Amino acid sequence: MFWATGIRLSEMAAIRYYPDDPARNDLDLQAREIRIAGKGGTARTAKIGHQAARSLDRYLRARARRAQVHRPQLSLGASNRGPLTATGIYQLIARRGRQCGVKVYPHRFRHLLSA
């Protein structure tokens, strides 16, 4: 989603998903939109492409099998841990980058999107 939208870490951590109540969801995969609570509480909508929507759909199906599925936060931690915070998302991205031999951090995606 960072690559598709250029959203901030805190915005990513704040995305909510309610499988039983689509009206409260921040995700609309049919319209390929994400409702984002931005800096200072300003709300906006970010469009995503087909690939990002497809990846999110796959994640939601895997998320449905997790023990923490009742939590409203979209991003859940591994090994039955609670939702990921902005710091947890940062650590996850940085760790995956190191595994690939690339120095990467989430804010870099904001620069790539605007370039």
C-alpha positions as CSV (number, residue, x, y, z in Angstrom):
1,M,0.0,0.0,0.0
2,F,2.9,2.3,0.5
3,W,4.0,1.9,-3.1
4,A,0.4,2.3,-4.4
5,T,-0.6,5.3,-2.3
6,G,2.4,7.0,-0.6
7,I,0.5,7.1,2.7
8,R,2.3,7.8,6.0
9,L,3.1,5.1,8.6
10,S,0.5,6.5,11.1
11,E,-2.1,6.5,8.3
12,M,-1.4,2.9,7.5
13,A,-1.6,1.9,11.2
14,A,-5.0,3.7,11.5
15,I,-6.8,1.9,8.7
16,R,-9.8,0.0,10.1
17,Y,-11.5,-3.1,8.7
18,Y,-14.8,-4.5,9.9
19,P,-15.7,-7.6,7.9
20,D,-19.3,-7.6,9.2
21,D,-20.0,-3.9,8.6
22,P,-18.8,-2.6,5.2
23,A,-20.1,0.9,5.9
24,R,-17.5,1.3,8.7
25,N,-14.6,-0.1,6.6
26,D,-11.8,2.2,5.5
27,L,-11.3,-0.2,2.5
28,D,-13.5,-0.4,-0.6
29,L,-11.8,-2.9,-2.9
30,Q,-14.7,-2.7,-5.4
31,A,-14.0,1.0,-6.0
32,R,-10.3,0.5,-5.2
33,E,-10.2,3.2,-2.6
34,I,-8.8,3.6,0.9
35,R,-10.3,6.1,3.3
36,I,-7.4,7.7,5.2
37,A,-7.4,9.7,8.4
38,G,-4.5,12.0,7.5
39,K,-2.3,14.4,9.5
40,G,-4.3,16.6,11.8
41,G,-7.4,14.4,11.5
42,T,-8.2,15.4,7.9
43,A,-9.9,12.6,6.0
44,R,-9.1,11.9,2.4
45,T,-9.5,9.0,-0.1
46,A,-6.6,7.3,-1.8
47,K,-7.1,5.4,-5.0
48,I,-5.2,2.1,-5.5
49,G,-4.5,0.1,-8.6
50,H,-5.6,-3.4,-9.5
51,Q,-2.5,-5.1,-8.2
52,A,-2.8,-3.4,-4.8
53,A,-6.5,-4.3,-4.6
54,R,-5.7,-7.9,-5.5
55,S,-2.9,-8.0,-2.8
56,L,-5.2,-6.5,-0.2
57,D,-7.9,-9.1,-1.1
58,R,-5.4,-11.9,-0.6
59,Y,-4.3,-10.4,2.8
60,L,-8.0,-10.1,3.9
61,R,-8.6,-13.8,3.2
62,A,-5.4,-14.7,5.2
63,R,-6.4,-12.3,7.9
64,A,-9.8,-14.0,8.4
65,R,-7.9,-17.1,9.6
66,R,-6.0,-15.2,12.4
67,A,-6.9,-15.4,16.1
68,Q,-6.9,-11.6,16.3
69,V,-9.5,-11.2,13.4
70,H,-11.9,-9.5,15.8
71,R,-9.6,-6.4,16.0
72,P,-10.6,-3.5,13.8
73,Q,-7.1,-2.6,12.8
74,L,-6.2,-3.8,9.3
75,S,-2.6,-4.8,10.0
76,L,-2.3,-7.7,12.4
77,G,1.0,-8.9,13.9
78,A,2.4,-12.4,13.3
79,S,2.2,-15.2,15.9
80,N,-1.2,-14.2,17.4
81,R,0.1,-10.8,18.4
82,G,-2.1,-7.7,18.3
83,P,-2.4,-5.1,15.7
84,L,0.8,-3.5,14.2
85,T,1.6,0.0,15.3
86,A,3.4,2.5,13.2
87,T,6.6,1.5,14.8
88,G,5.9,-2.2,14.1
89,I,5.1,-1.5,10.4
90,Y,8.4,0.4,10.2
91,Q,10.3,-2.4,11.7
92,L,8.7,-5.0,9.4
93,I,9.5,-2.9,6.2
94,A,13.1,-2.3,7.4
95,R,13.6,-6.0,8.2
96,R,12.3,-7.2,4.9
97,G,14.5,-4.7,3.1
98,R,17.6,-6.0,5.0
99,Q,16.6,-9.6,4.0
100,C,16.6,-8.5,0.4
101,G,19.9,-6.6,0.8
102,V,18.3,-3.2,0.3
103,K,18.2,-0.3,2.7
104,V,14.5,0.7,2.7
105,Y,12.1,2.5,5.0
106,P,8.5,3.4,4.6
107,H,9.0,7.2,4.1
108,R,11.1,6.4,1.0
109,F,7.9,5.3,-0.8
110,R,6.4,8.8,-0.3
111,H,9.4,10.2,-2.2
112,L,9.1,7.6,-5.0
113,L,5.5,8.4,-5.4
114,S,6.0,12.1,-5.8
115,A,9.0,11.7,-8.2
